[in-house]
Amino acid sequence: MRYLTAGESHGPRLTAIIEGVPAGLLLTAEDINEDLKRRQGGYGRGGRMKIESDQVVFTSGVRHGKTTGAPITMDVVNKGPPEMAGYHVCGGH
């Protein structure tokens, strides 16, 4: 199994790609969101996670709640705090 990540927790999104997951495993966004919610409730460092309401979205590798055997791509879009509204994805100004 191999995984790659791109983005930053304080940026507009975090993307993860996981290779080597066999087909047929049960996996839903809610499985991941439960852990995100636990973190957002204050588990971990600092208070930032208490103001975030992020949720995962699968963009490949999971269909109808089961893994397909293809690489799993998931995005966590940062929905908090208000200062993120002006974050530029490209260009950096």
QUIMO-V116581 format. One record per pair of residues at least 24 apart in sequence whose C-alpha atoms are under 6 Angstrom apart, sorted by the first residue. I is the first residue (numbers start at 0). J is the second residue. If there is no record, write none. Layout:
I_J, I_J
This chain:
11_77, 12_75, 12_76, 12_77, 13_74, 13_75, 14_73, 14_74, 15_72, 15_73, 16_71, 16_72, 17_70, 17_71, 18_70, 20_68, 21_68, 22_66, 22_67, 22_68, 23_65, 23_66, 24_65, 24_66, 25_64, 25_65, 26_64, 26_65, 27_64, 28_55, 51_79, 52_78, 53_77, 53_78
